[in-house]
Amino acid sequence: MVSIDEVARRAGVSTATVSRALSGRGNVSAPTRERVETAASQLGYVVSASASSLASGRMRNIGVLVPYIDRWFFSTVLSGIATALMRRGYDITLYNLTADRAERRDVFQTFLRRQRVDAIVAISIELDATETELLRQLNLPVIAIGGPNPQLTTLTVDDVAVARLATEHLLTLGHREIAHIGANPEFDIDFHVPTKRRLGFEHALADAGIAAEAALYEPADFTIEGGFRAAKQLLGKPGVSPSAIFAASDEMAIGALLAARELGYRVPDDLSVVGIDGHDLGEFFNLTTVDQFPLGQGERAAEALLSELEPSACETPLQEPTSLPYELIVRGSTARFNETSPTSKARSS
């Protein structure tokens, strides 16, 4: 392996200068830094992680707690975290927190105590009092996405407001019989996001003087397949003919689009569909959505941690409030209520 001494000789500087130049810490002139980086590249030299941690007291590694690694939202947030951290030379250690209490206990009481990470991000995981206290005892920066958790710095999306915005969009278009695809009880965990989105939906209806109808609600599992099945149930119920569907996730909304088309509904002429998330497939399916910018959520969480770990290198440290942005993106899956469509005539007959 190439040593730091060889890089120093090639660049014509001391080993201390090589260390400062490649670590990004300490004062090194731009020409000298460039000369050192060129020498290191030519020789194929990579800074030893163990040596760097001994010198700095940092592992340059961030622990990420995540409940799912195979769901689009979580993998997209994780991608945002990884992108921001890699730009600053940090690695990631991923901890998949399942519902198994013994496995969760091992993560908090064993894995995180091995002093292999400099900070922790928790993605949409509701931590109990014991888990929160174990995190605090590590004396490491912690950022939680989701929440709230009054004991931790938390970045939060207002799910009630997000759902209200989606529903108000449909109401503004003249829809009154609006169906909602939510979640089965087993998916209503960790901050109860589906419940909050259903509340936002019902609040928007109430403000418009419309009573929520049980027949216009169908639970699913936040997948395209689940949304497809739920929409078929809603659109196939006798005496129920919604002119619009609000799904609590884009994947379920995409499933609803596919179900509607299979059943002969023209979208948006006969049926409008809106979702939440900002899914990559949303543009392909021309789906109206409330984008909660999951990639940006990950980037912001990483930047918040870096502002604590390296405050001098961060131009914009995390500031209150910690609410995350969202935006209505109108595409072709929603339109004004069409009184002349066959489904509208069926409703009035």
Secondary structure, DSSP 8 states (H G I E B T S, - for coil): ---HHHHHHHHTS-HHHHHHHHHT-S---HHHHHHHHHHHHHHT----HHHHHHHHS---EEEEEES-SSSHHHHHHHHHHHHHHHHTT-EEEEEE--S-HHHHHHHHHTGGGGS--SEEEEES----HHHHHHHHHTT--EEEESS--TTSEEEB--HHHHHHHHHHHHHHTT--SEEEEEE-GGG--TTTHHHHHHHHHHHHHHHTT----GGGEEEE-SSHHHHHHHHHHHHHSTT---SEEEESSHHHHHHHHHHHHHTT--TTTT-EEEEEE--TTTTTTT-EEEE--HHHHHHHHHHHHHHHHSGGG-SS---S--B---EEE--TT-----TTSHHHHHHH-
